[in-house]
C-alpha cells in the first residue's frame, strides 16, 4: 500500500517527498518554530517481524543520531533530532539543496576536474575529523556524498557508523555497500579509519575513470575480488592518467590496511599533487572507457597483400584431404592478434607517459586486415588484459588464406612493397611498449613510430619527510614522499637527509608494477 506522508511529524510540517529507499521515505519539511527547512528520513522498523532484529535496527538508527551529534563539521550533514512513533523512526537532519555524487557520476558530461578534486578533498577532511573522534562511517559511497549547488560536499548517513569503543555488530554480520567495502570489513575483522580510506579510494577511482575498480556478475565473485585481486590499472581505463596517479590510487586500495596512506587527507593530497604534475588528465563518464577502447578497432577489411615476387599462373589443385586442425588454429591466432593490436593502438594514441626515447631498430610487422571469424568450437577472443602478449620477433607467416592475415616482416629502418589500401603496422622491441599504426597507401608513403619504454612506479617515503631522492646517482626534483615513474629494469634508489645520513636500495621495476620504499631515519 502506498505510504501517505502525514501533514506533520511532531512540530515539523511536511512539504514534499524527496526520495524513497528500501525501508522508508525522505521528506522535505519545515520547522515552523524557526522557519528552517529540514530533511526527514522515515524508517519503518515495524515491518521487521523478528523482535530482536527490530530492536537491533532501532538501536543502530539511534546510534546514527548519537554518532553524528558529536560530529560538528562543515562537510558532515548535521542531525537535529530523532523521534519514534508507531514503529517508525524519524531522523531530522540538515537539508541539502543539491544532489548526490552518485547522480553526478551518471551525467553524460564529466564535471570539471578541479571541482572533482575539491569534493574529494572536502570528503577526506570530514572523514579524518570523524576518525579523530573515534567514529568510522563504514558505508562511504557516492550516494552518501551530498553535493550542494555551490559544490560543497557533505557526508550523510552515519547509520552504520561504529565507535571504536563499542562492538554492537552481530558476529559475522557484514554491513556496507559491497562495491565500496574494504577487504577487512568483508572478512569481519576490526576496522578503523583506513577502511573508510579504501572506500574513498574506490570513489576516487570511479570519479577519474568512470568505472568501479572491482566489478562482478555475482556477489560472491565481487567479494572475492575485493579481498584477493588487485584493482585494474586506472591508466587502462583512462589513458589520460599518468601511472603515478594510478600508483596513488593503488596505495589507497591496498588489501593490507597498513600499506595505505596515513589518513584520508594524505591520500587526496598525494592525488592532487600527482594530478597537478600531470595536468593533461581528465575525468571520464561512466562507460566512456569501454566506448573509447572499441572505437579504434579496425572495421573495414581489405584484401590480402599479394606476394612480392610474381609467380606463374597455374591452376590450384584440389586439396585431397581436409585439414581441420590448421585452419581453426590460424583463425584463433589472427583474432587474438587483432585484439592486441586494437588495444595497443588505443594506448599509444591516448595514454600520456614519459617523453619518447630514441629506440634501437625494432621488429616491425604489417599484418593486412582480413575478415576472420571464430572456427566452430573455439571460444571468443579473450579480454584485452588477458590476451597473450604478441611475440617479440616477427613470426613467419603461412600463405594467406581467407582466415589468416598476410604479414610482411622487417627490421627498421626498412622498405616494403605493399598494395594500395589500408594497412596496420605493428612495431615490437624488447623492454618497449608495442606500437601500432593504421595507415593508407599511397597517401602515407612513409610511416614513423616512436617507441616508449615500459615503465613502473616506485613510491618513496621517509620518516621524517623531506628527504632528497637520487635515482641511479641523479638527483630527483621531488623530495619525500614522492612517486617515481621509472623505466623497467634495475635502479638504485638513494634517500638522503642532512644530519641523518643516507640509505639505498636496489629495485627491479617491472612494467605497470608499483613498488614501495620507506625509510625511517629515527630520532625526533
ChimeraX attribute file (.defattr): number of C-alpha atoms within 10 A of each C-alpha:
attribute: neighborCount
match mode: 1-to-1
recipient: residues
	/A:1	3
	/A:2	4
	/A:3	7
	/A:4	6
	/A:5	15
	/A:6	8
	/A:7	12
	/A:8	12
	/A:9	16
	/A:10	10
	/A:11	11
	/A:12	21
	/A:13	18
	/A:14	20
	/A:15	16
	/A:16	13
	/A:17	14
	/A:18	13
	/A:19	11
	/A:20	12
	/A:21	10
	/A:22	7
	/A:23	14
	/A:24	17
	/A:25	18
	/A:26	20
	/A:27	22
	/A:28	21
	/A:29	24
	/A:30	19
	/A:31	15
	/A:32	11
	/A:33	8
	/A:34	7
	/A:35	9
	/A:36	12
	/A:37	19
	/A:38	23
	/A:39	25
	/A:40	28
	/A:41	22
	/A:42	21
	/A:43	22
	/A:44	19
	/A:45	22
	/A:46	15
	/A:47	11
	/A:48	14
	/A:49	9
	/A:50	10
	/A:51	11
	/A:52	10
	/A:53	12
	/A:54	17
	/A:55	13
	/A:56	15
	/A:57	17
	/A:58	20
	/A:59	13
	/A:60	19
	/A:61	23
	/A:62	17
	/A:63	19
	/A:64	21
	/A:65	23
	/A:66	17
	/A:67	23
	/A:68	24
	/A:69	14
	/A:70	13
	/A:71	19
	/A:72	14
	/A:73	16
	/A:74	14
	/A:75	23
	/A:76	25
	/A:77	24
	/A:78	21
	/A:79	25
	/A:80	15
	/A:81	13
	/A:82	17
	/A:83	13
	/A:84	16
	/A:85	10
	/A:86	8
	/A:87	14
	/A:88	18
	/A:89	21
	/A:90	24
	/A:91	22
	/A:92	25
	/A:93	21
	/A:94	17
	/A:95	18
	/A:96	20
	/A:97	10
	/A:98	14
	/A:99	16
	/A:100	20
	/A:101	21
	/A:102	17
	/A:103	12
	/A:104	17
	/A:105	19
	/A:106	13
	/A:107	11
	/A:108	12
	/A:109	12
	/A:110	18
	/A:111	16
	/A:112	10
	/A:113	17
	/A:114	14
	/A:115	12
	/A:116	17
	/A:117	19
	/A:118	16
	/A:119	22
	/A:120	26
	/A:121	21
	/A:122	19
	/A:123	25
	/A:124	25
	/A:125	21
	/A:126	23
	/A:127	27
	/A:128	21
	/A:129	18
	/A:130	23
	/A:131	20
	/A:132	11
	/A:133	14
	/A:134	15
	/A:135	23
	/A:136	25
	/A:137	26
	/A:138	26
	/A:139	25
	/A:140	27
	/A:141	23
	/A:142	23
	/A:143	17
	/A:144	18
	/A:145	25
	/A:146	26
	/A:147	24
	/A:148	16
	/A:149	11
	/A:150	8
	/A:151	14
	/A:152	18
	/A:153	29
	/A:154	23
	/A:155	26
	/A:156	24
	/A:157	19
	/A:158	24
	/A:159	20
	/A:160	19
	/A:161	23
	/A:162	22
	/A:163	18
	/A:164	15
	/A:165	8
	/A:166	7
	/A:167	10
	/A:168	12
	/A:169	14
	/A:170	9
	/A:171	8
	/A:172	10
	/A:173	11
	/A:174	15
	/A:175	16
	/A:176	18
	/A:177	13
	/A:178	19
	/A:179	20
	/A:180	24
	/A:181	25
	/A:182	31
	/A:183	23
	/A:184	18
	/A:185	20
	/A:186	18
	/A:187	13
	/A:188	14
	/A:189	11
	/A:190	10
	/A:191	17
	/A:192	20
	/A:193	22
	/A:194	26
	/A:195	26
	/A:196	28
	/A:197	28
	/A:198	27
	/A:199	25
	/A:200	29
	/A:201	27
	/A:202	27
	/A:203	25
	/A:204	23
	/A:205	24
	/A:206	20
	/A:207	27
	/A:208	27
	/A:209	26
	/A:210	24
	/A:211	23
	/A:212	19
	/A:213	24
	/A:214	19
	/A:215	16
	/A:216	12
	/A:217	7
	/A:218	8
	/A:219	12
	/A:220	10
	/A:221	13
	/A:222	17
	/A:223	21
	/A:224	14
	/A:225	18
	/A:226	25
	/A:227	19
	/A:228	11
	/A:229	13
	/A:230	14
	/A:231	19
	/A:232	14
	/A:233	17
	/A:234	25
	/A:235	21
	/A:236	20
	/A:237	23
	/A:238	27
	/A:239	22
	/A:240	23
	/A:241	26
	/A:242	23
	/A:243	30
	/A:244	28
	/A:245	25
	/A:246	23
	/A:247	29
	/A:248	26
	/A:249	26
	/A:250	24
	/A:251	21
	/A:252	30
	/A:253	28
	/A:254	21
	/A:255	20
	/A:256	14
	/A:257	21
	/A:258	9
	/A:259	14
	/A:260	23
	/A:261	21
	/A:262	14
	/A:263	19
	/A:264	27
	/A:265	20
	/A:266	17
	/A:267	22
	/A:268	27
	/A:269	17
	/A:270	20
	/A:271	21
	/A:272	19
	/A:273	14
	/A:274	21
	/A:275	20
	/A:276	13
	/A:277	11
	/A:278	17
	/A:279	12
	/A:280	11
	/A:281	18
	/A:282	19
	/A:283	22
	/A:284	23
	/A:285	21
	/A:286	21
	/A:287	14
	/A:288	16
	/A:289	17
	/A:290	13
	/A:291	10
	/A:292	16
	/A:293	19
	/A:294	13
	/A:295	11
	/A:296	16
	/A:297	16
	/A:298	16
	/A:299	10
	/A:300	9
	/A:301	13
	/A:302	14
	/A:303	17
	/A:304	21
	/A:305	21
	/A:306	13
	/A:307	13
	/A:308	11
	/A:309	6
	/A:310	7
	/A:311	7
	/A:312	6
	/A:313	6
	/A:314	6
	/A:315	6
	/A:316	6
	/A:317	6
	/A:318	6
	/A:319	7
	/A:320	6
	/A:321	6
	/A:322	8
	/A:323	9
	/A:324	9
	/A:325	8
	/A:326	9
	/A:327	16
	/A:328	19
	/A:329	15
	/A:330	20
	/A:331	21
	/A:332	21
	/A:333	16
	/A:334	23
	/A:335	21
	/A:336	20
	/A:337	18
	/A:338	21
	/A:339	18
	/A:340	22
	/A:341	26
	/A:342	22
	/A:343	20
	/A:344	20
	/A:345	22
	/A:346	20
	/A:347	22
	/A:348	20
	/A:349	13
	/A:350	13
	/A:351	18
	/A:352	18
	/A:353	19
	/A:354	14
	/A:355	10
	/A:356	11
	/A:357	11
	/A:358	10
	/A:359	13
	/A:360	11
	/A:361	13
	/A:362	21
	/A:363	19
	/A:364	25
	/A:365	22
	/A:366	23
	/A:367	23
	/A:368	23
	/A:369	23
	/A:370	21
	/A:371	18
	/A:372	17
	/A:373	15
	/A:374	18
	/A:375	16
	/A:376	7
	/A:377	7
	/A:378	12
	/A:379	9
	/A:380	12
	/A:381	17
	/A:382	13
	/A:383	12
	/A:384	17
	/A:385	11
	/A:386	9
	/A:387	13
	/A:388	12
	/A:389	12
	/A:390	15
	/A:391	11
	/A:392	15
	/A:393	17
	/A:394	19
	/A:395	12
	/A:396	9
	/A:397	14
	/A:398	11
	/A:399	11
	/A:400	16
	/A:401	13
	/A:402	14
	/A:403	21
	/A:404	26
	/A:405	27
	/A:406	24
	/A:407	23
	/A:408	20
	/A:409	21
	/A:410	17
	/A:411	15
	/A:412	14
	/A:413	11
	/A:414	10
	/A:415	9
	/A:416	10
	/A:417	10
	/A:418	18
	/A:419	15
	/A:420	13
	/A:421	14
	/A:422	20
	/A:423	23
	/A:424	21
	/A:425	21
	/A:426	23
	/A:427	27
	/A:428	22
	/A:429	20
	/A:430	14
	/A:431	17
	/A:432	19
	/A:433	19
	/A:434	25
	/A:435	22
	/A:436	26
	/A:437	19
	/A:438	16
	/A:439	16
	/A:440	13
	/A:441	13
	/A:442	12
	/A:443	10
	/A:444	9
	/A:445	8
	/A:446	9
	/A:447	9
	/A:448	8
	/A:449	14
	/A:450	14
	/A:451	23
	/A:452	21
	/A:453	23
	/A:454	20
	/A:455	23
	/A:456	22
	/A:457	25
	/A:458	21
	/A:459	19
	/A:460	22
	/A:461	21
	/A:462	21
	/A:463	16
	/A:464	15
	/A:465	16
	/A:466	16
	/A:467	24
	/A:468	19
	/A:469	27
	/A:470	18
	/A:471	16
	/A:472	13
	/A:473	11
	/A:474	11
	/A:475	13
	/A:476	15
	/A:477	9
	/A:478	14
	/A:479	20
	/A:480	21
	/A:481	20
	/A:482	23
	/A:483	24
	/A:484	21
	/A:485	20
	/A:486	21
	/A:487	21
	/A:488	19
	/A:489	14
	/A:490	13
	/A:491	16
	/A:492	14
	/A:493	20
	/A:494	22
	/A:495	25
	/A:496	20
	/A:497	19
	/A:498	8
	/A:499	7
	/A:500	12
	/A:501	9
	/A:502	15
	/A:503	14
	/A:504	15
	/A:505	12
	/A:506	12
	/A:507	15
	/A:508	15
	/A:509	21
	/A:510	18
	/A:511	17
	/A:512	17
	/A:513	15
	/A:514	22
	/A:515	17
	/A:516	15
	/A:517	16
	/A:518	13
	/A:519	21
	/A:520	12
	/A:521	19
	/A:522	9
	/A:523	7
	/A:524	5
